[in-house]
Amino acid sequence: MSTTSTAPVRRLLAGTAATAALLGGLTACGSAGAEPAKAADGTVTVRYQSSPGGVDPLQLADALGKLPGITLKKVGDVQGGPESLRALASNQVDISASAFYGAIAQTVATGVPIKAVVSTYGTNAKTGAAVVAKKGSGLTKDPHSFIGKKVAVNTLGANAEAVLDTWFAKGGLSKDQIKQVTLVPLPPLNTAQALSQGQVDAAYVGVGQLKAIGEAVKIDTIVKDSDVVGFYNGGGFALRDDWIEHQKKTDRVLVSGIAAAVDYIESHDRAQVLKVYTKWLRDNGYGDGVEAVEKNWNGSNGVSSKGGVIADKDIAVWLDWLGSRGDVDPTKIKPSDVYTNEFNPGA
């Protein structure tokens, strides 16, 4: 299996300008793409992407019967939030997959008219992410040991990069030293092999992956994301502004259903959630994804707010990070520009 070049690749949301260009025609005509398709039964069709290996709150909402009048149409899997945001901006989907709030914030800052509408993942006492390394790698809790090393992440310009940058900076690395750490985007399910074969020196992985990786290669946990930034809502689903403006009835059903699914995950034990969710996967033709979910999902998506309600603090911490990198001008964007709780009954 190949990896990316060892030259430092550290660019947040590469192609964001292209994303804005893709959306140019849509914003020019105001409501292009705002009218959803109707299914044969008269329900509104909502196109979406999902990420393998976890419990998707949108699919779970459907499994719980919380999306009356909506028919979901899956148009593929996605590896990371930035990729999903590009699909949303270019009208390939109607709702993004779970995307990091920092990526959503930068997308908004470039002029792309989207907004986050509900938190769907994060880090709490039950779950989170961690930086792990193969035993004997020489990597330690001192971030300086990562200089010149390669770290696997699920995608560039998202949660993993933000937490790693924050940890490196807190550990005393200069900007030039941080650039010497190469981030290698890899599908989470391929990370264990890459670590085992020495293609990467470390990896940023969700807690649910630790067991699977530990079965393939002996690892050390270097640092947890909660050690760096505490407990937080890391990201959520987003909609285009034109869709928000013209589909308010659908939005209320969609967001309230997702909010109910978020709460169901955090208030029920793992076995109960998987019983409902895996049945839905099999009934809808996605049975081949059940094994990965059962192996990797540890029982929580880490959302700490009731119904996934978004708060300014969820965005502000990443605006500070983006500002420190020069990716956005913090004086020209505020947290409330990035999200809306208009359709969330929990707000």
C-alpha positions in Angstrom: 0.0 0.0 0.0 1.3 3.4 -0.9 1.4 6.6 1.2 1.6 10.2 0.4 5.0 11.9 -0.2 7.1 12.5 2.8 7.2 16.2 2.0 5.2 18.1 4.6 1.5 18.3 3.6 -0.2 20.6 6.0 -2.8 22.7 4.3 -6.2 23.2 5.9 -9.0 22.3 3.6 -6.9 22.2 0.4 -9.1 23.2 -2.4 -11.4 25.5 -0.4 -11.1 28.1 -3.1 -12.2 25.5 -5.6 -15.1 24.8 -3.3 -16.1 28.4 -3.3 -15.8 28.5 -7.1 -18.0 25.4 -7.4 -20.6 27.1 -5.4 -20.4 30.3 -7.4 -23.2 29.4 -9.8 -25.4 28.3 -6.9 -25.1 31.6 -5.0 -25.5 33.6 -8.2 -29.0 32.3 -8.8 -29.9 32.2 -5.2 -32.0 29.1 -5.0 -30.2 26.7 -7.3 -30.2 23.2 -5.8 -32.7 24.4 -3.1 -35.6 22.3 -4.4 -35.1 18.7 -3.3 -36.2 15.7 -5.3 -39.4 13.9 -4.4 -39.6 10.2 -4.0 -42.4 8.2 -5.6 -44.3 8.2 -2.3 -44.2 12.0 -2.2 -41.5 12.2 0.5 -38.5 14.6 0.2 -35.3 12.9 -0.9 -32.2 13.9 1.1 -28.9 12.9 -0.5 -26.1 12.2 1.9 -22.7 10.5 2.5 -21.7 8.5 5.5 -18.4 7.3 7.1 -17.8 3.6 7.6 -17.0 2.1 11.0 -19.2 4.1 13.2 -22.9 4.8 14.0 -24.2 7.5 11.6 -26.7 9.7 13.5 -28.6 10.4 10.3 -29.1 6.8 9.5 -29.9 6.1 13.1 -32.6 8.8 13.0 -34.2 7.0 10.2 -33.9 3.6 12.0 -35.7 5.2 15.0 -38.5 6.5 12.8 -37.6 10.1 13.5 -37.6 11.3 9.8 -41.2 11.3 8.7 -41.7 12.6 5.2 -38.0 12.1 4.3 -36.4 9.5 2.2 -32.6 9.1 2.6 -30.5 8.5 -0.5 -26.9 7.5 0.1 -24.5 8.6 -2.6 -21.4 7.0 -1.2 -19.0 6.9 1.7 -16.6 9.7 2.7 -13.3 9.6 4.5 -13.4 13.0 6.1 -15.3 16.2 6.8 -13.5 18.5 4.3 -14.4 16.1 1.4 -18.0 16.0 2.5 -18.1 19.8 2.7 -16.9 20.0 -0.9 -19.7 17.7 -1.9 -22.2 19.8 0.0 -21.0 23.1 -1.5 -21.1 21.7 -5.0 -24.7 20.3 -4.5 -23.7 16.7 -4.7 -25.4 16.1 -1.3 -28.0 17.9 0.6 -26.5 17.5 4.1 -22.8 17.0 4.9 -21.4 14.0 6.8 -20.0 14.8 10.2 -17.4 17.6 9.6 -14.9 19.2 12.0 -16.1 22.7 13.1 -12.7 24.2 12.2 -13.1 23.0 8.6 -16.7 24.3 8.5 -15.5 27.7 10.0 -12.8 28.0 7.3 -15.2 27.1 4.6 -17.6 29.8 5.8 -14.7 32.3 6.0 -14.0 31.8 2.3 -17.5 32.9 1.4 -19.1 29.5 0.9 -22.7 29.8 2.2 -23.1 26.8 4.6 -23.9 26.5 8.3 -23.5 23.7 10.8 -26.9 22.7 12.2 -26.3 20.0 14.8 -23.3 18.5 16.7 -22.8 14.8 15.9 -19.4 13.9 17.4 -16.9 15.0 20.0 -14.9 13.9 23.0 -16.5 13.1 26.4 -15.8 10.8 29.3 -16.9 7.8 27.2 -14.9 8.3 24.1 -12.4 10.5 22.2 -9.3 10.1 20.1 -5.6 9.5 20.8 -2.2 9.6 19.2 -0.6 6.2 19.2 2.7 4.8 18.1 4.2 1.4 17.5 6.1 0.1 20.6 9.8 0.9 20.2 9.2 3.8 17.9 11.1 6.2 20.1 8.1 8.6 20.2 7.3 10.1 23.6 5.0 12.5 25.3 7.5 15.2 24.3 6.2 16.6 21.0 9.8 17.3 19.9 10.2 13.6 19.3 7.7 13.9 16.4 9.9 16.2 14.4 10.7 14.5 11.1 8.1 11.8 11.7 5.0 10.7 9.8 1.6 10.6 11.5 -1.5 9.0 9.9 -4.7 11.0 10.1 -8.1 10.2 8.5 -8.0 13.4 6.4 -6.1 16.7 6.2 -7.6 20.0 7.4 -9.8 18.5 10.1 -10.0 17.5 13.7 -6.8 15.4 13.9 -4.7 18.2 12.4 -6.1 20.8 14.7 -5.5 18.8 17.9 -2.0 17.8 16.7 -1.1 21.3 15.9 -2.4 22.5 19.3 -0.4 19.8 21.1 2.7 20.6 19.2 2.4 24.3 19.9 1.7 23.7 23.6 4.7 21.5 23.7 7.0 24.2 22.5 7.4 23.4 18.8 7.9 26.4 16.5 5.8 26.8 13.4 8.8 25.6 11.3 9.2 22.5 13.5 5.5 21.7 13.2 5.8 21.8 9.4 8.5 19.1 9.7 5.8 16.6 11.0 4.2 15.0 7.9 0.6 14.1 8.1 -0.4 11.2 6.0 -4.1 10.8 5.2 -5.2 7.2 5.4 -8.6 5.4 5.7 -8.9 4.5 9.4 -9.3 0.8 8.5 -5.8 0.8 6.9 -4.0 2.5 9.8 -3.1 -0.6 11.6 -1.3 -2.0 8.6 0.5 1.2 8.0 1.8 1.3 11.6 2.7 -2.4 11.5 4.7 -2.0 8.3 6.4 1.2 9.4 4.9 3.3 6.7 3.9 5.8 9.4 5.4 6.4 12.8 2.3 7.3 14.6 -1.5 7.7 14.1 -4.3 9.8 15.4 -7.2 7.4 15.9 -10.6 7.2 17.6 -10.8 5.3 20.8 -12.9 2.7 19.0 -10.0 1.9 16.8 -7.5 1.2 19.6 -8.7 -2.4 20.1 -8.5 -3.3 16.5 -5.1 -1.6 16.1 -3.8 -3.2 19.3 -4.7 -6.6 17.9 -2.6 -6.0 14.8 0.5 -4.3 16.3 1.7 -3.5 19.8 1.2 0.2 20.5 1.8 2.9 23.0 -0.8 5.7 23.6 1.2 8.9 23.5 -1.5 11.5 24.3 -5.3 11.8 24.2 -7.2 14.6 22.6 -8.9 15.4 25.9 -5.5 15.9 27.4 -4.9 18.7 24.9 -8.2 20.5 24.6 -10.5 18.9 27.2 -14.0 17.6 26.4 -15.6 19.2 23.4 -18.1 18.9 20.5 -15.8 18.4 17.6 -18.1 18.7 14.6 -21.5 18.1 13.1 -23.7 18.1 10.1 -24.0 21.2 7.8 -26.5 22.5 5.3 -26.3 25.0 2.5 -27.8 28.4 3.2 -30.1 28.2 0.2 -31.5 24.9 1.5 -31.9 26.4 4.9 -33.8 29.3 3.5 -36.2 27.3 1.3 -36.6 23.9 3.1 -37.5 25.0 6.7 -40.2 22.3 7.2 -37.8 19.6 6.0 -34.9 21.1 8.1 -36.9 20.9 11.3 -37.7 17.3 10.7 -34.2 16.5 9.6 -32.4 18.3 12.5 -34.8 17.2 15.2 -34.5 13.6 14.0 -30.7 13.8 14.1 -30.8 15.4 17.6 -33.0 12.6 18.8 -30.5 10.1 17.4 -27.6 11.9 19.1 -29.5 11.7 22.5 -30.4 8.1 21.9 -26.7 7.2 21.4 -25.7 8.9 24.6 -28.6 7.6 26.7 -28.6 3.9 25.7 -26.0 1.3 26.1 -23.9 0.1 23.2 -25.9 -3.2 22.6 -29.2 -1.4 22.4 -27.9 1.2 19.9 -26.2 -1.5 17.7 -29.4 -3.7 17.7 -31.4 -0.9 16.2 -28.6 0.4 13.9 -27.3 -2.8 12.5 -30.8 -4.0 11.7 -31.3 -0.8 9.7 -28.0 -1.4 7.8 -28.9 -4.9 6.9 -32.5 -3.9 5.9 -31.3 -1.1 3.7 -28.6 -3.1 1.9 -25.5 -2.0 3.9 -25.0 -5.2 5.8 -21.3 -5.4 4.6 -20.6 -2.5 7.0 -22.0 -4.2 10.1 -18.7 -6.0 11.0 -16.7 -2.8 11.0 -19.2 -0.9 13.2 -19.4 -3.8 15.7 -15.6 -3.9 15.9 -14.8 -0.2 16.0 -17.7 1.6 17.6 -17.3 1.8 21.4 -20.7 3.0 22.4 -20.6 6.8 22.2 -20.1 9.5 19.6 -18.9 11.9 22.3 -21.5 14.6 22.0 -21.8 16.5 25.3 -24.7 18.8 24.6 -28.4 17.8 24.7 -29.6 17.1 21.2 -26.3 18.2 19.8 -27.0 21.9 20.3 -24.1 24.0 19.1 -22.5 26.7 21.3 -20.1 29.5 20.5 -17.4 27.8 22.4 -17.5 24.8 20.0 -16.5 27.1 17.2 -14.4 29.7 19.0 -11.5 27.4 20.0 -10.9 26.5 16.4 -11.2 30.0 15.1 -8.4 30.8 17.4 -6.3 28.0 15.9 -7.2 29.0 12.4 -6.2 32.6 13.2 -2.9 31.5 14.6 -2.1 29.8 11.3 -3.2 32.8 9.2 -5.9 30.7 7.6 -8.7 33.1 8.7 -8.9 36.7 10.0 -10.6 36.3 13.4 -11.8 39.9 13.2 -13.9 39.1 10.1 -15.7 36.0 11.3 -17.5 35.1 14.6 -18.8 31.8 15.9 -22.4 32.7 15.2 -21.5 33.0 11.5 -20.7 29.3 11.4 -23.8 27.7 12.8 -27.5 27.9 13.5 -29.6 26.2 16.2 -32.8 27.4 14.5 -34.1 23.9 13.8 -32.9 22.1 16.9 -35.7 21.6 19.5 -33.1 21.3 22.2 -32.2 25.0 21.7 
